[in-house]
Amino acid sequence: MKYRSMMEKKKPLILITNDDGYQAKGIVSLTEALEGLGEIVVFAPDDHRSGMSSAIGASHPVRCSLNKQDEDIRYYTCNGTPVDCVKLALDQILERKPDLVVSGINHGSNAGISVIYSGTMGAAIEGCIANIPSFGISLDDFVPDADFSQCARVARRVAEKILYGEGLPNGVCLNINVPKGEVKGLRVAKQTAGKWVNEYEKKTDEAGGDVYYMTGNLENWEKENDSTDEWALANGYAAVVPIKIDMTAYGYMDELKERLLK
């Protein structure tokens, strides 16, 4: 009974990571926003790792180092991907299982189909796989010195709701995207149907060879659908999309059985 009482008094443990690197303005703003909610461990890539999705460093050793330690915050850097950061922290570094994993704040939106490619969301999904309440949060603004203050407030609000409410169901995490400027409020939304088009720009290198630079624009297939995350962003709301790690298309299983097994 005494042991249980001591455990109940422990501060919540929050693991923070990102895909923009440990020095990015977004993760600094996020860490400041969550201060006071519990013990914080920042475990982030040592450099930019955007677009990594759920990639892992399977072909090289993964290393980490403790850079700084304050009273309630520890800062680690890692040479791996965002998912490596979460995996390594959970498996080798942390003394106990976190109560919350937060990834971000990403510099740029991860709404719509971008969730598939996002290293920010890859890290949040990894926390979800470990049955830890998790969310990724992104700001829909690519300006170099973007104002993350509104986004940080949203992160704080959601973190409080998760830590001191009913958490999240196992297998579900949140993809949160926040518009630039004033935020009218939160909207629970679905992922917008659409895809990236015109994805590469062809140029010539110094040797006269062809090189291709990633670019493109999102083709939104349901611009007028007010239940989507892209609509929420376009209309000043922070979009909160619950996503599942189980990608089974249950609604197609019976038909597939008929097609393959008859």
C-alpha positions as a LaTeX table, in Angstrom:
\begin{tabular}{lrrr}
\hline
Residue & $x$ (\AA) & $y$ (\AA) & $z$ (\AA) \\
\hline
Met1 & 0.00 & 0.00 & 0.00 \\
Lys2 & 2.85 & 2.39 & 0.84 \\
Tyr3 & 4.52 & 1.63 & $-2.52$ \\
Arg4 & 1.26 & 2.32 & $-4.34$ \\
Ser5 & 0.84 & 5.63 & $-2.54$ \\
Met6 & 4.36 & 6.71 & $-3.52$ \\
Met7 & 3.76 & 5.79 & $-7.15$ \\
Glu8 & 0.54 & 7.77 & $-7.27$ \\
Lys9 & 2.45 & 10.89 & $-6.20$ \\
Lys10 & 4.93 & 10.68 & $-9.05$ \\
Lys11 & 4.78 & 13.46 & $-11.56$ \\
Pro12 & 3.56 & 12.48 & $-15.03$ \\
Leu13 & 6.41 & 11.70 & $-17.40$ \\
Ile14 & 6.20 & 13.40 & $-20.81$ \\
Leu15 & 8.41 & 12.37 & $-23.73$ \\
Ile16 & 8.87 & 15.10 & $-26.37$ \\
Thr17 & 10.40 & 14.62 & $-29.80$ \\
Asn18 & 10.16 & 16.04 & $-33.34$ \\
Asp19 & 11.50 & 15.69 & $-36.87$ \\
Asp20 & 12.95 & 19.20 & $-37.29$ \\
Gly21 & 15.84 & 18.63 & $-34.89$ \\
Tyr22 & 16.47 & 19.45 & $-31.23$ \\
Gln23 & 17.27 & 23.13 & $-31.88$ \\
Ala24 & 14.11 & 23.87 & $-33.89$ \\
Lys25 & 11.93 & 26.69 & $-32.66$ \\
Gly26 & 8.90 & 24.41 & $-32.63$ \\
Ile27 & 10.25 & 21.92 & $-30.12$ \\
Val28 & 11.58 & 24.72 & $-27.92$ \\
Ser29 & 8.11 & 26.32 & $-27.90$ \\
Leu30 & 6.46 & 22.96 & $-27.19$ \\
Thr31 & 8.76 & 22.19 & $-24.28$ \\
Glu32 & 8.14 & 25.60 & $-22.74$ \\
Ala33 & 4.38 & 25.12 & $-23.18$ \\
Leu34 & 4.35 & 21.78 & $-21.35$ \\
Glu35 & 6.59 & 22.83 & $-18.46$ \\
Gly36 & 4.90 & 22.28 & $-15.11$ \\
Leu37 & 2.72 & 19.41 & $-16.28$ \\
Gly38 & 5.25 & 16.84 & $-15.15$ \\
Glu39 & 8.76 & 15.54 & $-15.65$ \\
Ile40 & 9.85 & 16.13 & $-19.26$ \\
Val41 & 12.36 & 14.26 & $-21.36$ \\
Val42 & 13.20 & 15.86 & $-24.71$ \\
Phe43 & 14.69 & 13.20 & $-26.98$ \\
Ala44 & 15.07 & 14.59 & $-30.48$ \\
Pro45 & 17.10 & 14.10 & $-33.67$ \\
Asp46 & 20.43 & 15.90 & $-33.82$ \\
Asp47 & 19.50 & 17.35 & $-37.21$ \\
His48 & 16.59 & 17.78 & $-39.59$ \\
Arg49 & 14.75 & 14.49 & $-40.24$ \\
Ser50 & 11.59 & 15.68 & $-41.99$ \\
Gly51 & 9.62 & 13.29 & $-44.20$ \\
Met52 & 10.91 & 10.18 & $-42.45$ \\
Ser53 & 7.46 & 8.77 & $-41.67$ \\
Ser54 & 8.08 & 5.65 & $-39.52$ \\
Ala55 & 11.59 & 5.01 & $-40.83$ \\
Ile56 & 14.10 & 3.38 & $-38.49$ \\
Gly57 & 17.89 & 3.34 & $-38.53$ \\
Ala58 & 18.21 & $-0.36$ & $-39.32$ \\
Ser59 & 21.45 & $-0.04$ & $-41.29$ \\
His60 & 23.64 & 1.86 & $-38.82$ \\
Pro61 & 24.21 & 2.13 & $-35.05$ \\
Val62 & 21.94 & 4.58 & $-33.24$ \\
Arg63 & 23.62 & 6.87 & $-30.73$ \\
Cys64 & 22.34 & 9.38 & $-28.22$ \\
Ser65 & 23.80 & 11.79 & $-25.71$ \\
Leu66 & 22.50 & 13.71 & $-22.72$ \\
Asn67 & 23.06 & 17.38 & $-23.55$ \\
Lys68 & 21.49 & 19.13 & $-20.60$ \\
Gln69 & 19.59 & 18.41 & $-17.40$ \\
Asp70 & 17.42 & 20.80 & $-15.41$ \\
Glu71 & 15.28 & 20.06 & $-12.38$ \\
Asp72 & 12.36 & 18.55 & $-14.31$ \\
Ile73 & 13.68 & 18.45 & $-17.90$ \\
Arg74 & 16.35 & 16.31 & $-19.56$ \\
Tyr75 & 17.53 & 16.98 & $-23.10$ \\
Tyr76 & 18.91 & 14.20 & $-25.32$ \\
Thr77 & 19.98 & 14.23 & $-28.95$ \\
Cys78 & 20.01 & 11.20 & $-31.22$ \\
Asn79 & 21.54 & 10.50 & $-34.63$ \\
Gly80 & 18.51 & 8.47 & $-35.67$ \\
Thr81 & 15.05 & 9.14 & $-37.05$ \\
Pro82 & 12.12 & 10.45 & $-35.00$ \\
Val83 & 10.92 & 6.87 & $-34.53$ \\
Asp84 & 14.42 & 5.84 & $-33.43$ \\
Cys85 & 14.21 & 8.57 & $-30.80$ \\
Val86 & 11.00 & 7.17 & $-29.35$ \\
Lys87 & 12.11 & 3.53 & $-29.58$ \\
Leu88 & 15.50 & 4.15 & $-27.98$ \\
Ala89 & 14.09 & 6.34 & $-25.23$ \\
Leu90 & 11.46 & 3.74 & $-24.30$ \\
Asp91 & 13.75 & 0.72 & $-24.57$ \\
Gln92 & 17.01 & 1.95 & $-23.07$ \\
Ile93 & 16.96 & 5.44 & $-21.58$ \\
Leu94 & 13.80 & 6.13 & $-19.60$ \\
Glu95 & 13.43 & 4.66 & $-16.14$ \\
Arg96 & 9.68 & 4.30 & $-16.49$ \\
Lys97 & 7.00 & 4.33 & $-19.16$ \\
Pro98 & 5.90 & 7.85 & $-20.16$ \\
Asp99 & 2.37 & 9.00 & $-19.50$ \\
Leu100 & 2.37 & 11.01 & $-22.73$ \\
Val101 & 4.35 & 11.26 & $-25.96$ \\
Val102 & 4.18 & 14.56 & $-27.86$ \\
Ser103 & 5.84 & 15.14 & $-31.22$ \\
Gly104 & 6.35 & 18.62 & $-32.68$ \\
Ile105 & 5.72 & 21.39 & $-33.04$ \\
Asn106 & 6.31 & 20.72 & $-36.72$ \\
His107 & 7.16 & 23.67 & $-38.95$ \\
Gly108 & 4.48 & 23.18 & $-41.61$ \\
Ser109 & 1.18 & 21.33 & $-41.87$ \\
Asn110 & 0.78 & 17.57 & $-41.65$ \\
Ala111 & $-2.91$ & 17.63 & $-42.57$ \\
Gly112 & $-4.48$ & 15.44 & $-45.23$ \\
Ile113 & $-2.32$ & 12.81 & $-46.91$ \\
Ser114 & 0.83 & 14.42 & $-45.47$ \\
Val115 & 0.25 & 12.34 & $-42.33$ \\
Ile116 & 1.58 & 9.36 & $-44.30$ \\
Tyr117 & 4.98 & 10.98 & $-44.92$ \\
Ser118 & 5.39 & 12.87 & $-41.66$ \\
Gly119 & 8.28 & 12.11 & $-39.32$ \\
Thr120 & 6.41 & 14.11 & $-36.70$ \\
Met121 & 3.48 & 11.73 & $-36.91$ \\
Gly122 & 5.74 & 8.70 & $-37.27$ \\
Ala123 & 7.04 & 9.45 & $-33.77$ \\
Ala124 & 3.53 & 9.95 & $-32.37$ \\
Ile125 & 2.40 & 6.68 & $-33.95$ \\
Glu126 & 5.37 & 4.91 & $-32.36$ \\
Gly127 & 4.24 & 6.12 & $-28.96$ \\
Cys128 & 0.77 & 4.85 & $-29.77$ \\
Ile129 & 2.19 & 1.43 & $-30.71$ \\
Ala130 & 3.65 & 1.29 & $-27.19$ \\
Asn131 & 0.17 & 1.98 & $-25.76$ \\
Ile132 & 1.15 & 5.46 & $-24.59$ \\
Pro133 & $-1.29$ & 8.34 & $-25.20$ \\
Ser134 & 0.37 & 10.29 & $-28.00$ \\
Phe135 & $-0.16$ & 13.19 & $-30.36$ \\
Gly136 & 1.70 & 15.05 & $-33.05$ \\
Ile137 & 1.18 & 18.76 & $-33.51$ \\
Ser138 & 2.05 & 20.97 & $-36.48$ \\
Leu139 & 1.76 & 24.63 & $-37.42$ \\
Asp140 & 0.44 & 25.48 & $-40.89$ \\
Asp141 & 3.10 & 28.11 & $-41.49$ \\
Phe142 & 6.42 & 27.75 & $-43.31$ \\
Val143 & 7.76 & 31.25 & $-42.54$ \\
Pro144 & 11.28 & 30.77 & $-41.08$ \\
Asp145 & 10.52 & 32.71 & $-37.89$ \\
Ala146 & 6.91 & 31.55 & $-37.52$ \\
Asp147 & 4.96 & 32.40 & $-34.37$ \\
Phe148 & 4.36 & 29.13 & $-32.50$ \\
Ser149 & 2.60 & 30.69 & $-29.50$ \\
Gln150 & $-0.99$ & 29.82 & $-30.51$ \\
Cys151 & 0.08 & 26.31 & $-31.44$ \\
Ala152 & 1.85 & 25.90 & $-28.11$ \\
Arg153 & $-1.34$ & 26.86 & $-26.27$ \\
Val154 & $-3.26$ & 24.18 & $-28.18$ \\
Ala155 & $-0.58$ & 21.62 & $-27.27$ \\
Arg156 & $-0.85$ & 22.54 & $-23.59$ \\
Arg157 & $-4.63$ & 22.28 & $-23.63$ \\
Val158 & $-4.66$ & 18.88 & $-25.31$ \\
Ala159 & $-1.88$ & 17.55 & $-23.07$ \\
Glu160 & $-3.83$ & 18.59 & $-19.96$ \\
Lys161 & $-7.00$ & 16.93 & $-21.27$ \\
Ile162 & $-5.12$ & 13.68 & $-21.92$ \\
Leu163 & $-3.05$ & 13.62 & $-18.71$ \\
Tyr164 & $-5.85$ & 14.62 & $-16.35$ \\
Gly165 & $-8.81$ & 13.21 & $-18.27$ \\
Glu166 & $-9.42$ & 9.76 & $-19.68$ \\
Gly167 & $-6.32$ & 9.55 & $-21.86$ \\
Leu168 & $-6.73$ & 8.02 & $-25.31$ \\
Pro169 & $-7.87$ & 4.55 & $-26.41$ \\
Asn170 & $-5.13$ & 2.03 & $-27.13$ \\
Gly171 & $-4.26$ & 2.08 & $-30.82$ \\
Val172 & $-5.41$ & 5.69 & $-31.35$ \\
Cys173 & $-3.30$ & 8.85 & $-31.43$ \\
Leu174 & $-4.01$ & 12.40 & $-32.54$ \\
Asn175 & $-2.82$ & 14.38 & $-35.55$ \\
Ile176 & $-3.25$ & 18.06 & $-34.63$ \\
Asn177 & $-2.73$ & 20.85 & $-37.16$ \\
Val178 & $-3.00$ & 24.49 & $-36.15$ \\
Pro179 & $-3.51$ & 27.48 & $-38.48$ \\
Lys180 & $-1.25$ & 30.49 & $-38.33$ \\
Gly181 & $-2.61$ & 33.55 & $-36.55$ \\
Glu182 & $-5.51$ & 33.51 & $-34.11$ \\
Val183 & $-7.14$ & 30.13 & $-33.49$ \\
Lys184 & $-10.94$ & 30.15 & $-33.31$ \\
Gly185 & $-11.04$ & 26.85 & $-31.44$ \\
Leu186 & $-10.59$ & 23.11 & $-31.89$ \\
Arg187 & $-12.48$ & 20.96 & $-34.38$ \\
Val188 & $-12.43$ & 17.18 & $-34.41$ \\
Ala189 & $-12.03$ & 16.37 & $-38.09$ \\
Lys190 & $-11.29$ & 13.65 & $-40.59$ \\
Gln191 & $-8.29$ & 13.40 & $-42.88$ \\
Thr192 & $-8.90$ & 15.29 & $-46.12$ \\
Ala193 & $-9.03$ & 13.17 & $-49.27$ \\
Gly194 & $-6.41$ & 14.31 & $-51.77$ \\
Lys195 & $-2.81$ & 13.90 & $-52.87$ \\
Trp196 & 0.32 & 15.83 & $-53.69$ \\
Val197 & 0.81 & 16.69 & $-57.37$ \\
Asn198 & 3.60 & 18.31 & $-59.43$ \\
Glu199 & 5.92 & 16.84 & $-56.85$ \\
Tyr200 & 9.32 & 17.45 & $-58.45$ \\
Glu201 & 11.06 & 20.32 & $-60.20$ \\
Lys202 & 13.67 & 19.33 & $-62.76$ \\
Lys203 & 16.94 & 21.28 & $-62.85$ \\
Thr204 & 20.47 & 20.83 & $-64.17$ \\
Asp205 & 23.48 & 20.38 & $-61.92$ \\
Glu206 & 26.99 & 21.74 & $-62.48$ \\
Ala207 & 27.96 & 18.68 & $-64.53$ \\
Gly208 & 24.97 & 19.11 & $-66.83$ \\
Gly209 & 23.03 & 16.22 & $-65.36$ \\
Asp210 & 19.37 & 16.20 & $-64.45$ \\
Val211 & 18.45 & 16.65 & $-60.79$ \\
Tyr212 & 15.01 & 16.76 & $-59.21$ \\
Tyr213 & 13.95 & 18.89 & $-56.26$ \\
Met214 & 10.87 & 18.04 & $-54.23$ \\
Thr215 & 8.15 & 20.66 & $-54.50$ \\
Gly216 & 4.45 & 20.30 & $-55.35$ \\
Asn217 & 1.06 & 21.30 & $-54.08$ \\
Leu218 & $-1.77$ & 19.49 & $-52.35$ \\
Glu219 & $-4.70$ & 18.59 & $-54.57$ \\
Asn220 & $-7.72$ & 18.78 & $-52.24$ \\
Trp221 & $-10.55$ & 16.55 & $-53.47$ \\
Glu222 & $-13.16$ & 17.84 & $-51.02$ \\
Lys223 & $-12.64$ & 21.57 & $-50.56$ \\
Glu224 & $-16.23$ & 22.20 & $-49.44$ \\
Asn225 & $-16.37$ & 19.39 & $-46.88$ \\
Asp226 & $-16.46$ & 21.11 & $-43.49$ \\
Ser227 & $-15.64$ & 17.88 & $-41.64$ \\
Thr228 & $-12.05$ & 17.74 & $-42.94$ \\
Asp229 & $-8.79$ & 18.92 & $-41.43$ \\
Glu230 & $-7.93$ & 21.10 & $-44.44$ \\
Trp231 & $-11.30$ & 22.90 & $-44.16$ \\
Ala232 & $-10.69$ & 23.51 & $-40.45$ \\
Leu233 & $-7.26$ & 25.03 & $-41.13$ \\
Ala234 & $-8.57$ & 27.19 & $-43.96$ \\
Asn235 & $-11.25$ & 28.56 & $-41.65$ \\
Gly236 & $-9.09$ & 29.34 & $-38.62$ \\
Tyr237 & $-9.59$ & 26.20 & $-36.53$ \\
Ala238 & $-7.09$ & 23.74 & $-35.12$ \\
Ala239 & $-7.91$ & 20.35 & $-36.63$ \\
Val240 & $-7.73$ & 17.28 & $-34.39$ \\
Val241 & $-7.81$ & 14.01 & $-36.32$ \\
Pro242 & $-7.86$ & 10.70 & $-34.41$ \\
Ile243 & $-5.82$ & 8.14 & $-36.33$ \\
Lys244 & $-5.43$ & 4.39 & $-35.85$ \\
Ile245 & $-2.34$ & 2.21 & $-36.06$ \\
Asp246 & $-4.45$ & $-0.74$ & $-37.24$ \\
Met247 & $-4.68$ & $-0.17$ & $-41.00$ \\
Thr248 & $-6.86$ & $-3.21$ & $-41.71$ \\
Ala249 & $-9.69$ & $-2.42$ & $-44.14$ \\
Tyr250 & $-12.32$ & $-4.32$ & $-42.16$ \\
Gly251 & $-15.15$ & $-3.25$ & $-44.44$ \\
Tyr252 & $-13.47$ & $-5.00$ & $-47.38$ \\
Met253 & $-12.60$ & $-8.29$ & $-45.67$ \\
Asp254 & $-15.79$ & $-10.18$ & $-46.53$ \\
Glu255 & $-15.65$ & $-9.11$ & $-50.17$ \\
Leu256 & $-11.98$ & $-10.06$ & $-50.36$ \\
Lys257 & $-12.78$ & $-13.50$ & $-48.96$ \\
Glu258 & $-15.41$ & $-13.94$ & $-51.66$ \\
Arg259 & $-13.01$ & $-12.89$ & $-54.38$ \\
Leu260 & $-10.00$ & $-14.90$ & $-53.23$ \\
Leu261 & $-11.35$ & $-17.94$ & $-51.43$ \\
Lys262 & $-14.39$ & $-19.06$ & $-53.39$ \\
\hline
\end{tabular}
